[in-house]
């Protein structure tokens, strides 16, 4: 569905008024992974940051009981926030 929406011209980088990812709140890990992948939505770290209320998609997923998804989103946020040169220096790139 996400691929179809994107091919139909939907801007998958748009966020709602609070900046939350509905996919995270609903526990849709596959959608979150696709949105964050270069092949999919290609969303960056800014989409994982806290909104005006201090809530991140990871925090909202955890609040809804999706612990593994929250862990994944927190890890992706760390990865996306780390400059590539720092990752190479640590042997991760």
C-alpha positions, 0 to 999 in steps of 0.5 A: 500500500505504501509503495502504491501511495508513493507511486500515486504521488503521495508525499510520504515524508509529511507528518501530522500536526504532532509529528508522530508516525501513525505506523509507530503508534499502530505497531506497524514495523514493516511500514516503519522500516519501509519509511526509513529505508532509502528504497522506500520513503527515505525518511531521515532522523528528523522524522524520529525526533520529539514533537512539540509535546516531547514525544518521539515515534519510539516513545509513542510505540512503547506507550502502546506496548510495542517494545520491539518496535520502539527499540528498533526506532530508537536504534535507527534514530541513533544510526541516522543521527551519527555522521558516517565518518563516526560510524567508520571510525567505530568500524560500523560503516 
